[in-house]
């Protein structure tokens, strides 16, 4: 089972799955976030963590890359699970569009957008490993 993570400076979206991912939760990015995620990893029997790595259209890392990498190192230290960074661009925007198309109310969209983005990141990761696009773990 994999954990997909959409890291944001205020909120963190989480999704789980190894074949067909599903949204799990959205949590606040606060001092307790790493511990909450570590507990979810135990509860959900997570074997690896996939974190969305913001990239620009050019393929270069986005301006939040250092913060995302630091977050990944903290998760690795706490969980001792392999951490993979999945390049992503505009995932949150795509999630917003999907939820609007589903006819969701704005309040509900705000609650689900980060975990939907995490699901999209995890879906992309799973598709890439099925195509043997190799990635190294942290």
N, CA, C and O atoms as a GROMACS GRO file, in nm:
protein
  552
    1UNK      N    1   0.085  -0.118   0.000
    1UNK     CA    2   0.000   0.000   0.000
    1UNK      C    3   0.090   0.124   0.000
    1UNK      O    4   0.189   0.130   0.072
    2UNK      N    5   0.054   0.222  -0.081
    2UNK     CA    6   0.131   0.345  -0.094
    2UNK      C    7   0.051   0.461  -0.036
    2UNK      O    8  -0.072   0.460  -0.035
    3UNK      N    9   0.123   0.560   0.013
    3UNK     CA   10   0.062   0.685   0.059
    3UNK      C   11   0.102   0.795  -0.036
    3UNK      O   12   0.221   0.820  -0.055
    4UNK      N   13   0.005   0.862  -0.095
    4UNK     CA   14   0.030   0.978  -0.181
    4UNK      C   15   0.012   1.104  -0.099
    4UNK      O   16  -0.081   1.115  -0.020
    5UNK      N   17   0.103   1.200  -0.118
    5UNK     CA   18   0.102   1.322  -0.039
    5UNK      C   19   0.109   1.444  -0.130
    5UNK      O   20   0.197   1.456  -0.216
    6UNK      N   21   0.014   1.535  -0.110
    6UNK     CA   22   0.019   1.666  -0.174
    6UNK      C   23   0.053   1.767  -0.065
    6UNK      O   24  -0.034   1.807   0.012
    7UNK      N   25   0.179   1.807  -0.060
    7UNK     CA   26   0.226   1.898   0.044
    7UNK      C   27   0.190   2.042   0.009
    7UNK      O   28   0.210   2.088  -0.104
    8UNK      N   29   0.136   2.112   0.107
    8UNK     CA   30   0.110   2.254   0.093
    8UNK      C   31   0.153   2.325   0.220
    8UNK      O   32   0.161   2.262   0.326
    9UNK      N   33   0.180   2.452   0.211
    9UNK     CA   34   0.228   2.525   0.328
    9UNK      C   35   0.124   2.532   0.439
    9UNK      O   36   0.159   2.548   0.556
   10UNK      N   37  -0.005   2.519   0.403
   10UNK     CA   38  -0.111   2.522   0.504
   10UNK      C   39  -0.178   2.386   0.525
   10UNK      O   40  -0.208   2.350   0.639
   11UNK      N   41  -0.200   2.312   0.418
   11UNK     CA   42  -0.270   2.185   0.425
   11UNK      C   43  -0.192   2.077   0.351
   11UNK      O   44  -0.117   2.105   0.258
   12UNK      N   45  -0.212   1.951   0.393
   12UNK     CA   46  -0.148   1.836   0.330
   12UNK      C   47  -0.257   1.737   0.292
   12UNK      O   48  -0.333   1.690   0.378
   13UNK      N   49  -0.265   1.706   0.164
   13UNK     CA   50  -0.362   1.608   0.116
   13UNK      C   51  -0.300   1.470   0.116
   13UNK      O   52  -0.183   1.454   0.083
   14UNK      N   53  -0.381   1.369   0.152
   14UNK     CA   54  -0.333   1.232   0.160
   14UNK      C   55  -0.426   1.138   0.084
   14UNK      O   56  -0.549   1.153   0.088
   15UNK      N   57  -0.367   1.043   0.016
   15UNK     CA   58  -0.442   0.940  -0.056
   15UNK      C   59  -0.367   0.808  -0.039
   15UNK      O   60  -0.246   0.808  -0.015
   16UNK      N   61  -0.438   0.696  -0.051
   16UNK     CA   62  -0.374   0.565  -0.036
   16UNK      C   63  -0.416   0.473  -0.150
   16UNK      O   64  -0.519   0.494  -0.214
   17UNK      N   65  -0.334   0.371  -0.172
   17UNK     CA   66  -0.366   0.270  -0.272
   17UNK      C   67  -0.240   0.216  -0.335
   17UNK      O   68  -0.133   0.276  -0.326
   18UNK      N   69  -0.254   0.101  -0.399
   18UNK     CA   70  -0.141   0.046  -0.473
   18UNK      C   71  -0.180   0.013  -0.617
   18UNK      O   72  -0.093  -0.005  -0.703
   19UNK      N   73  -0.309   0.007  -0.643
   19UNK     CA   74  -0.357  -0.012  -0.780
   19UNK      C   75  -0.452   0.100  -0.818
   19UNK      O   76  -0.431   0.172  -0.916
   20UNK      N   77  -0.558   0.116  -0.738
   20UNK     CA   78  -0.653   0.224  -0.760
   20UNK      C   79  -0.656   0.310  -0.634
   20UNK      O   80  -0.722   0.274  -0.537
   21UNK      N   81  -0.585   0.423  -0.635
   21UNK     CA   82  -0.578   0.508  -0.516
   21UNK      C   83  -0.712   0.574  -0.483
   21UNK      O   84  -0.795   0.597  -0.571
   22UNK      N   85  -0.729   0.604  -0.357
   22UNK     CA   86  -0.847   0.678  -0.313
   22UNK      C   87  -0.805   0.782  -0.210
   22UNK      O   88  -0.704   0.768  -0.141
   23UNK      N   89  -0.886   0.887  -0.202
   23UNK     CA   90  -0.857   0.996  -0.109
   23UNK      C   91  -0.874   0.947   0.034
   23UNK      O   92  -0.966   0.872   0.065
   24UNK      N   93  -0.783   0.991   0.121
   24UNK     CA   94  -0.787   0.950   0.260
   24UNK      C   95  -0.824   1.065   0.353
   24UNK      O   96  -0.919   1.054   0.431
   25UNK      N   97  -0.748   1.175   0.346
   25UNK     CA   98  -0.771   1.284   0.441
   25UNK      C   99  -0.696   1.408   0.396
   25UNK      O  100  -0.608   1.403   0.310
   26UNK      N  101  -0.734   1.520   0.456
   26UNK     CA  102  -0.660   1.644   0.446
   26UNK      C  103  -0.630   1.687   0.589
   26UNK      O  104  -0.720   1.695   0.672
   27UNK      N  105  -0.503   1.715   0.616
   27UNK     CA  106  -0.464   1.757   0.751
   27UNK      C  107  -0.394   1.891   0.745
   27UNK      O  108  -0.342   1.931   0.641
   28UNK      N  109  -0.394   1.960   0.858
   28UNK     CA  110  -0.321   2.087   0.867
   28UNK      C  111  -0.171   2.061   0.866
   28UNK      O  112  -0.123   1.964   0.925
   29UNK      N  113  -0.098   2.147   0.798
   29UNK     CA  114   0.047   2.140   0.798
   29UNK      C  115   0.096   2.217   0.920
   29UNK      O  116   0.134   2.334   0.912
   30UNK      N  117   0.094   2.149   1.034
   30UNK     CA  118   0.138   2.211   1.158
   30UNK      C  119   0.243   2.122   1.225
   30UNK      O  120   0.292   2.027   1.163
   31UNK      N  121   0.277   2.152   1.348
   31UNK     CA  122   0.383   2.077   1.418
   31UNK      C  123   0.350   1.929   1.434
   31UNK      O  124   0.440   1.846   1.444
   32UNK      N  125   0.222   1.895   1.436
   32UNK     CA  126   0.182   1.756   1.454
   32UNK      C  127   0.162   1.678   1.326
   32UNK      O  128   0.126   1.561   1.330
   33UNK      N  129   0.184   1.741   1.212
   33UNK     CA  130   0.154   1.676   1.083
   33UNK      C  131   0.237   1.549   1.060
   33UNK      O  132   0.182   1.447   1.018
   34UNK      N  133   0.365   1.555   1.087
   34UNK     CA  134   0.451   1.439   1.064
   34UNK      C  135   0.404   1.321   1.150
   34UNK      O  136   0.396   1.208   1.102
   35UNK      N  137   0.372   1.347   1.275
   35UNK     CA  138   0.324   1.242   1.365
   35UNK      C  139   0.191   1.184   1.316
   35UNK      O  140   0.172   1.062   1.320
   36UNK      N  141   0.100   1.270   1.272
   36UNK     CA  142  -0.029   1.221   1.220
   36UNK      C  143  -0.008   1.131   1.100
   36UNK      O  144  -0.072   1.026   1.088
   37UNK      N  145   0.080   1.173   1.010
   37UNK     CA  146   0.106   1.093   0.890
   37UNK      C  147   0.172   0.960   0.928
   37UNK      O  148   0.140   0.856   0.871
   38UNK      N  149   0.263   0.964   1.025
   38UNK     CA  150   0.328   0.840   1.070
   38UNK      C  151   0.224   0.743   1.127
   38UNK      O  152   0.232   0.623   1.101
   39UNK      N  153   0.128   0.794   1.202
   39UNK     CA  154   0.022   0.709   1.258
   39UNK      C  155  -0.064   0.650   1.146
   39UNK      O  156  -0.100   0.532   1.150
   40UNK      N  157  -0.097   0.732   1.047
   40UNK     CA  158  -0.175   0.683   0.933
   40UNK      C  159  -0.099   0.573   0.857
   40UNK      O  160  -0.159   0.478   0.808
   41UNK      N  161   0.032   0.589   0.848
   41UNK     CA  162   0.114   0.488   0.779
   41UNK      C  163   0.103   0.353   0.849
   41UNK      O  164   0.096   0.249   0.783
   42UNK      N  165   0.101   0.354   0.981
   42UNK     CA  166   0.087   0.229   1.056
   42UNK      C  167  -0.055   0.173   1.037
   42UNK      O  168  -0.072   0.054   1.008
   43UNK      N  169  -0.155   0.258   1.053
   43UNK     CA  170  -0.294   0.214   1.040
   43UNK      C  171  -0.324   0.156   0.903
   43UNK      O  172  -0.394   0.056   0.891
   44UNK      N  173  -0.271   0.220   0.800
   44UNK     CA  174  -0.301   0.180   0.662
   44UNK      C  175  -0.200   0.080   0.605
   44UNK      O  176  -0.209   0.042   0.488
   45UNK      N  177  -0.103   0.039   0.688
   45UNK     CA  178   0.001  -0.056   0.645
   45UNK      C  179   0.075  -0.007   0.520
   45UNK      O  180   0.090  -0.080   0.422
   46UNK      N  181   0.119   0.117   0.527
   46UNK     CA  182   0.189   0.181   0.414
   46UNK      C  183   0.329   0.124   0.400
   46UNK      O  184   0.401   0.104   0.498
   47UNK      N  185   0.368   0.097   0.274
   47UNK     CA  186   0.500   0.042   0.244
   47UNK      C  187   0.594   0.146   0.182
   47UNK      O  188   0.716   0.132   0.191
   48UNK      N  189   0.537   0.249   0.121
   48UNK     CA  190   0.617   0.357   0.064
   48UNK      C  191   0.533   0.483   0.058
   48UNK      O  192   0.411   0.479   0.053
   49UNK      N  193   0.603   0.597   0.059
   49UNK     CA  194   0.537   0.728   0.057
   49UNK      C  195   0.577   0.799  -0.072
   49UNK      O  196   0.695   0.805  -0.107
   50UNK      N  197   0.478   0.853  -0.140
   50UNK     CA  198   0.499   0.925  -0.266
   50UNK      C  199   0.455   1.070  -0.245
   50UNK      O  200   0.338   1.097  -0.220
   51UNK      N  201   0.550   1.160  -0.257
   51UNK     CA  202   0.522   1.302  -0.234
   51UNK      C  203   0.532   1.377  -0.366
   51UNK      O  204   0.628   1.360  -0.441
   52UNK      N  205   0.433   1.458  -0.395
   52UNK     CA  206   0.436   1.539  -0.516
   52UNK      C  207   0.546   1.643  -0.509
   52UNK      O  208   0.554   1.720  -0.414
   53UNK      N  209   0.632   1.644  -0.611
   53UNK     CA  210   0.742   1.741  -0.619
   53UNK      C  211   0.706   1.846  -0.724
   53UNK      O  212   0.699   1.815  -0.843
   54UNK      N  213   0.682   1.970  -0.680
   54UNK     CA  214   0.644   2.073  -0.776
   54UNK      C  215   0.755   2.099  -0.878
   54UNK      O  216   0.870   2.125  -0.843
   55UNK      N  217   0.717   2.091  -1.005
   55UNK     CA  218   0.812   2.121  -1.112
   55UNK      C  219   0.749   2.225  -1.204
   55UNK      O  220   0.626   2.235  -1.216
   56UNK      N  221   0.834   2.301  -1.268
   56UNK     CA  222   0.790   2.400  -1.365
   56UNK      C  223   0.767   2.331  -1.499
   56UNK      O  224   0.808   2.216  -1.518
   57UNK      N  225   0.702   2.399  -1.590
   57UNK     CA  226   0.679   2.340  -1.723
   57UNK      C  227   0.810   2.306  -1.792
   57UNK      O  228   0.813   2.217  -1.878
   58UNK      N  229   0.917   2.375  -1.756
   58UNK     CA  230   1.049   2.347  -1.813
   58UNK      C  231   1.107   2.216  -1.761
   58UNK      O  232   1.204   2.164  -1.817
   59UNK      N  233   1.048   2.163  -1.651
   59UNK     CA  234   1.101   2.042  -1.589
   59UNK      C  235   1.188   2.072  -1.469
   59UNK      O  236   1.223   1.981  -1.393
   60UNK      N  237   1.225   2.199  -1.450
   60UNK     CA  238   1.305   2.238  -1.333
   60UNK      C  239   1.217   2.232  -1.209
   60UNK      O  240   1.095   2.247  -1.216
   61UNK      N  241   1.281   2.212  -1.093
   61UNK     CA  242   1.208   2.210  -0.967
   61UNK      C  243   1.147   2.346  -0.939
   61UNK      O  244   1.207   2.450  -0.968
   62UNK      N  245   1.027   2.344  -0.883
   62UNK     CA  246   0.958   2.467  -0.847
   62UNK      C  247   1.017   2.531  -0.722
   62UNK      O  248   1.106   2.474  -0.660
   63UNK      N  249   0.967   2.649  -0.687
   63UNK     CA  250   1.025   2.724  -0.576
   63UNK      C  251   0.997   2.662  -0.438
   63UNK      O  252   1.058   2.701  -0.340
   64UNK      N  253   0.905   2.566  -0.430
   64UNK     CA  254   0.878   2.498  -0.303
   64UNK      C  255   0.954   2.367  -0.289
   64UNK      O  256   0.938   2.297  -0.189
   65UNK      N  257   1.037   2.334  -0.385
   65UNK     CA  258   1.105   2.205  -0.388
   65UNK      C  259   1.187   2.180  -0.261
   65UNK      O  260   1.184   2.070  -0.206
   66UNK      N  261   1.260   2.280  -0.214
   66UNK     CA  262   1.343   2.262  -0.094
   66UNK      C  263   1.257   2.227   0.027
   66UNK      O  264   1.295   2.142   0.108
   67UNK      N  265   1.142   2.292   0.040
   67UNK     CA  266   1.053   2.265   0.153
   67UNK      C  267   0.994   2.125   0.142
   67UNK      O  268   0.981   2.055   0.243
   68UNK      N  269   0.959   2.084   0.022
   68UNK     CA  270   0.903   1.950   0.000
   68UNK      C  271   1.010   1.844   0.031
   68UNK      O  272   0.979   1.742   0.093
   69UNK      N  273   1.132   1.867  -0.012
   69UNK     CA  274   1.240   1.773   0.017
   69UNK      C  275   1.267   1.764   0.167
   69UNK      O  276   1.290   1.655   0.219
   70UNK      N  277   1.265   1.876   0.236
   70UNK     CA  278   1.284   1.878   0.382
   70UNK      C  279   1.172   1.798   0.449
   70UNK      O  280   1.199   1.718   0.539
   71UNK      N  281   1.049   1.820   0.406
   71UNK     CA  282   0.934   1.746   0.458
   71UNK      C  283   0.954   1.596   0.436
   71UNK      O  284   0.928   1.516   0.526
   72UNK      N  285   1.000   1.558   0.317
   72UNK     CA  286   1.027   1.418   0.286
   72UNK      C  287   1.132   1.358   0.378
   72UNK      O  288   1.117   1.244   0.423
   73UNK      N  289   1.237   1.433   0.406
   73UNK     CA  290   1.342   1.384   0.496
   73UNK      C  291   1.286   1.365   0.638
   73UNK      O  292   1.321   1.268   0.706
   74UNK      N  293   1.200   1.457   0.681
   74UNK     CA  294   1.138   1.444   0.813
   74UNK      C  295   1.051   1.318   0.819
   74UNK      O  296   1.054   1.245   0.918
   75UNK      N  297   0.972   1.295   0.714
   75UNK     CA  298   0.888   1.175   0.710
   75UNK      C  299   0.972   1.048   0.709
   75UNK      O  300   0.938   0.950   0.776
   76UNK      N  301   1.080   1.049   0.634
   76UNK     CA  302   1.170   0.933   0.627
   76UNK      C  303   1.225   0.903   0.766
   76UNK      O  304   1.229   0.787   0.808
   77UNK      N  305   1.269   1.007   0.836
   77UNK     CA  306   1.326   0.991   0.971
   77UNK      C  307   1.222   0.934   1.068
   77UNK      O  308   1.254   0.850   1.151
   78UNK      N  309   1.099   0.980   1.056
   78UNK     CA  310   0.993   0.939   1.149
   78UNK      C  311   0.939   0.799   1.117
   78UNK      O  312   0.911   0.722   1.209
   79UNK      N  313   0.924   0.766   0.989
   79UNK     CA  314   0.858   0.641   0.951
   79UNK      C  315   0.954   0.530   0.907
   79UNK      O  316   0.919   0.412   0.912
   80UNK      N  317   1.073   0.567   0.866
   80UNK     CA  318   1.172   0.476   0.809
   80UNK      C  319   1.119   0.405   0.683
   80UNK      O  320   1.163   0.296   0.649
   81UNK      N  321   1.024   0.470   0.616
   81UNK     CA  322   0.971   0.416   0.491
   81UNK      C  323   1.042   0.482   0.372
   81UNK      O  324   1.089   0.595   0.384
   82UNK      N  325   1.051   0.412   0.259
   82UNK     CA  326   1.109   0.476   0.141
   82UNK      C  327   1.019   0.592   0.094
   82UNK      O  328   0.897   0.581   0.092
   83UNK      N  329   1.084   0.701   0.058
   83UNK     CA  330   1.014   0.821   0.012
   83UNK      C  331   1.047   0.840  -0.136
   83UNK      O  332   1.164   0.841  -0.174
   84UNK      N  333   0.943   0.856  -0.217
   84UNK     CA  334   0.961   0.884  -0.358
   84UNK      C  335   0.900   1.020  -0.388
   84UNK      O  336   0.794   1.054  -0.336
   85UNK      N  337   0.967   1.097  -0.472
   85UNK     CA  338   0.915   1.226  -0.515
   85UNK      C  339   0.864   1.212  -0.658
   85UNK      O  340   0.938   1.176  -0.748
   86UNK      N  341   0.735   1.240  -0.676
   86UNK     CA  342   0.673   1.231  -0.808
   86UNK      C  343   0.660   1.372  -0.865
   86UNK      O  344   0.592   1.456  -0.806
   87UNK      N  345   0.725   1.399  -0.979
   87UNK     CA  346   0.712   1.532  -1.039
   87UNK      C  347   0.565   1.564  -1.067
   87UNK      O  348   0.492   1.482  -1.122
   88UNK      N  349   0.524   1.684  -1.029
   88UNK     CA  350   0.386   1.725  -1.054
   88UNK      C  351   0.381   1.873  -1.084
   88UNK      O  352   0.459   1.953  -1.033
   89UNK      N  353   0.284   1.907  -1.169
   89UNK     CA  354   0.267   2.045  -1.212
   89UNK      C  355   0.117   2.072  -1.220
   89UNK      O  356   0.046   2.004  -1.295
   90UNK      N  357   0.069   2.168  -1.146
   90UNK     CA  358  -0.071   2.210  -1.149
   90UNK      C  359  -0.169   2.101  -1.105
   90UNK      O  360  -0.284   2.100  -1.149
   91UNK      N  361  -0.125   2.011  -1.017
   91UNK     CA  362  -0.212   1.904  -0.971
   91UNK      C  363  -0.331   1.959  -0.893
   91UNK      O  364  -0.443   1.911  -0.910
   92UNK      N  365  -0.308   2.059  -0.810
   92UNK     CA  366  -0.418   2.117  -0.732
   92UNK      C  367  -0.518   2.182  -0.826
   92UNK      O  368  -0.639   2.172  -0.804
   93UNK      N  369  -0.471   2.249  -0.929
   93UNK     CA  370  -0.561   2.311  -1.027
   93UNK      C  371  -0.643   2.205  -1.098
   93UNK      O  372  -0.763   2.223  -1.119
   94UNK      N  373  -0.581   2.096  -1.136
   94UNK     CA  374  -0.653   1.986  -1.200
   94UNK      C  375  -0.758   1.928  -1.106
   94UNK      O  376  -0.870   1.899  -1.147
   95UNK      N  377  -0.721   1.912  -0.979
   95UNK     CA  378  -0.816   1.861  -0.878
   95UNK      C  379  -0.935   1.955  -0.864
   95UNK      O  380  -1.049   1.909  -0.856
   96UNK      N  381  -0.909   2.086  -0.861
   96UNK     CA  382  -1.019   2.183  -0.853
   96UNK      C  383  -1.116   2.168  -0.969
   96UNK      O  384  -1.237   2.166  -0.951
   97UNK      N  385  -1.061   2.156  -1.089
   97UNK     CA  386  -1.144   2.141  -1.208
   97UNK      C  387  -1.227   2.013  -1.203
   97UNK      O  388  -1.345   2.014  -1.240
   98UNK      N  389  -1.167   1.903  -1.160
   98UNK     CA  390  -1.239   1.776  -1.150
   98UNK      C  391  -1.355   1.786  -1.051
   98UNK      O  392  -1.466   1.739  -1.080
   99UNK      N  393  -1.330   1.846  -0.936
   99UNK     CA  394  -1.433   1.856  -0.834
   99UNK      C  395  -1.546   1.949  -0.878
   99UNK      O  396  -1.662   1.924  -0.847
  100UNK      N  397  -1.512   2.056  -0.950
  100UNK     CA  398  -1.615   2.145  -1.004
  100UNK      C  399  -1.701   2.072  -1.106
  100UNK      O  400  -1.824   2.086  -1.108
  101UNK      N  401  -1.636   1.992  -1.192
  101UNK     CA  402  -1.709   1.915  -1.292
  101UNK      C  403  -1.805   1.815  -1.228
  101UNK      O  404  -1.909   1.783  -1.285
  102UNK      N  405  -1.768   1.766  -1.108
  102UNK     CA  406  -1.855   1.673  -1.036
  102UNK      C  407  -1.974   1.745  -0.973
  102UNK      O  408  -2.064   1.681  -0.918
  103UNK      N  409  -1.975   1.879  -0.980
  103UNK     CA  410  -2.085   1.956  -0.926
  103UNK      C  411  -2.077   1.979  -0.776
  103UNK      O  412  -2.177   2.008  -0.712
  104UNK      N  413  -1.959   1.968  -0.721
  104UNK     CA  414  -1.941   1.988  -0.578
  104UNK      C  415  -1.956   2.134  -0.540
  104UNK      O  416  -1.921   2.223  -0.617
  105UNK      N  417  -2.008   2.159  -0.421
  105UNK     CA  418  -2.022   2.295  -0.370
  105UNK      C  419  -1.884   2.349  -0.333
  105UNK      O  420  -1.796   2.272  -0.296
  106UNK      N  421  -1.863   2.482  -0.342
  106UNK     CA  422  -1.733   2.541  -0.311
  106UNK      C  423  -1.678   2.502  -0.173
  106UNK      O  424  -1.558   2.477  -0.160
  107UNK      N  425  -1.763   2.496  -0.071
  107UNK     CA  426  -1.716   2.457   0.063
  107UNK      C  427  -1.663   2.314   0.064
  107UNK      O  428  -1.562   2.285   0.127
  108UNK      N  429  -1.732   2.225  -0.007
  108UNK     CA  430  -1.689   2.086  -0.014
  108UNK      C  431  -1.562   2.071  -0.097
  108UNK      O  432  -1.476   1.990  -0.066
  109UNK      N  433  -1.552   2.151  -0.202
  109UNK     CA  434  -1.430   2.149  -0.286
  109UNK      C  435  -1.310   2.186  -0.201
  109UNK      O  436  -1.206   2.121  -0.209
  110UNK      N  437  -1.323   2.289  -0.122
  110UNK     CA  438  -1.212   2.334  -0.038
  110UNK      C  439  -1.165   2.224   0.056
  110UNK      O  440  -1.045   2.212   0.084
  111UNK      N  441  -1.258   2.142   0.105
  111UNK     CA  442  -1.223   2.034   0.197
  111UNK      C  443  -1.157   1.916   0.126
  111UNK      O  444  -1.078   1.844   0.187
  112UNK      N  445  -1.188   1.896  -0.002
  112UNK     CA  446  -1.141   1.777  -0.074
  112UNK      C  447  -1.028   1.800  -0.173
  112UNK      O  448  -0.967   1.703  -0.220
  113UNK      N  449  -0.999   1.925  -0.207
  113UNK     CA  450  -0.907   1.950  -0.318
  113UNK      C  451  -0.767   1.894  -0.291
  113UNK      O  452  -0.705   1.841  -0.383
  114UNK      N  453  -0.717   1.905  -0.169
  114UNK     CA  454  -0.580   1.859  -0.142
  114UNK      C  455  -0.570   1.707  -0.146
  114UNK      O  456  -0.472   1.652  -0.197
  115UNK      N  457  -0.670   1.638  -0.092
  115UNK     CA  458  -0.665   1.492  -0.097
  115UNK      C  459  -0.690   1.440  -0.239
  115UNK      O  460  -0.640   1.334  -0.276
  116UNK      N  461  -0.767   1.514  -0.317
  116UNK     CA  462  -0.786   1.478  -0.457
  116UNK      C  463  -0.654   1.496  -0.534
  116UNK      O  464  -0.619   1.412  -0.617
  117UNK      N  465  -0.583   1.603  -0.506
  117UNK     CA  466  -0.451   1.624  -0.568
  117UNK      C  467  -0.356   1.512  -0.528
  117UNK      O  468  -0.278   1.465  -0.612
  118UNK      N  469  -0.361   1.469  -0.402
  118UNK     CA  470  -0.276   1.357  -0.357
  118UNK      C  471  -0.310   1.230  -0.435
  118UNK      O  472  -0.220   1.154  -0.471
  119UNK      N  473  -0.439   1.206  -0.460
  119UNK     CA  474  -0.480   1.089  -0.538
  119UNK      C  475  -0.424   1.097  -0.680
  119UNK      O  476  -0.378   0.997  -0.734
  120UNK      N  477  -0.430   1.216  -0.739
  120UNK     CA  478  -0.377   1.234  -0.876
  120UNK      C  479  -0.226   1.208  -0.880
  120UNK      O  480  -0.176   1.147  -0.974
  121UNK      N  481  -0.155   1.255  -0.779
  121UNK     CA  482  -0.010   1.232  -0.770
  121UNK      C  483   0.017   1.083  -0.761
  121UNK      O  484   0.106   1.031  -0.829
  122UNK      N  485  -0.058   1.014  -0.676
  122UNK     CA  486  -0.038   0.870  -0.658
  122UNK      C  487  -0.076   0.793  -0.784
  122UNK      O  488  -0.006   0.698  -0.821
  123UNK      N  489  -0.183   0.831  -0.851
  123UNK     CA  490  -0.220   0.767  -0.977
  123UNK      C  491  -0.109   0.781  -1.080
  123UNK      O  492  -0.076   0.685  -1.150
  124UNK      N  493  -0.050   0.900  -1.088
  124UNK     CA  494   0.059   0.924  -1.183
  124UNK      C  495   0.181   0.838  -1.148
  124UNK      O  496   0.244   0.780  -1.236
  125UNK      N  497   0.213   0.831  -1.019
  125UNK     CA  498   0.327   0.749  -0.975
  125UNK      C  499   0.305   0.603  -1.013
  125UNK      O  500   0.395   0.539  -1.068
  126UNK      N  501   0.186   0.550  -0.985
  126UNK     CA  502   0.156   0.410  -1.015
  126UNK      C  503   0.166   0.385  -1.166
  126UNK      O  504   0.221   0.283  -1.208
  127UNK      N  505   0.114   0.476  -1.246
  127UNK     CA  506   0.124   0.462  -1.392
  127UNK      C  507   0.270   0.462  -1.436
  127UNK      O  508   0.308   0.385  -1.524
  128UNK      N  509   0.352   0.546  -1.374
  128UNK     CA  510   0.494   0.552  -1.410
  128UNK      C  511   0.569   0.426  -1.372
  128UNK      O  512   0.654   0.380  -1.447
  129UNK      N  513   0.540   0.369  -1.255
  129UNK     CA  514   0.612   0.247  -1.217
  129UNK      C  515   0.566   0.128  -1.302
  129UNK      O  516   0.643   0.035  -1.327
  130UNK      N  517   0.441   0.132  -1.346
  130UNK     CA  518   0.393   0.026  -1.435
  130UNK      C  519   0.463   0.034  -1.570
  130UNK      O  520   0.478  -0.067  -1.638
  131UNK      N  521   0.506   0.154  -1.609
  131UNK     CA  522   0.579   0.172  -1.735
  131UNK      C  523   0.730   0.160  -1.715
  131UNK      O  524   0.809   0.187  -1.806
  132UNK      N  525   0.771   0.118  -1.594
  132UNK     CA  526   0.912   0.101  -1.560
  132UNK      C  527   0.994   0.229  -1.569
  132UNK      O  528   1.112   0.226  -1.605
  133UNK      N  529   0.933   0.341  -1.536
  133UNK     CA  530   1.008   0.466  -1.526
  133UNK      C  531   1.073   0.463  -1.389
  133UNK      O  532   1.006   0.482  -1.288
  134UNK      N  533   1.203   0.441  -1.385
  134UNK     CA  534   1.270   0.419  -1.257
  134UNK      C  535   1.284   0.547  -1.177
  134UNK      O  536   1.308   0.655  -1.232
  135UNK      N  537   1.270   0.531  -1.047
  135UNK     CA  538   1.286   0.641  -0.954
  135UNK      C  539   1.364   0.589  -0.835
  135UNK      O  540   1.351   0.472  -0.797
  136UNK      N  541   1.443   0.674  -0.776
  136UNK     CA  542   1.517   0.635  -0.657
  136UNK      C  543   1.446   0.685  -0.535
  136UNK      O  544   1.388   0.794  -0.534
  137UNK      N  545   1.451   0.604  -0.430
  137UNK     CA  546   1.389   0.642  -0.303
  137UNK      C  547   1.485   0.726  -0.222
  137UNK      O  548   1.607   0.717  -0.236
  138UNK      N  549   1.427   0.809  -0.137
  138UNK     CA  550   1.505   0.890  -0.043
  138UNK      C  551   1.546   0.802   0.072
  138UNK      O  552   1.613   0.848   0.164
   0.00000   0.00000   0.00000
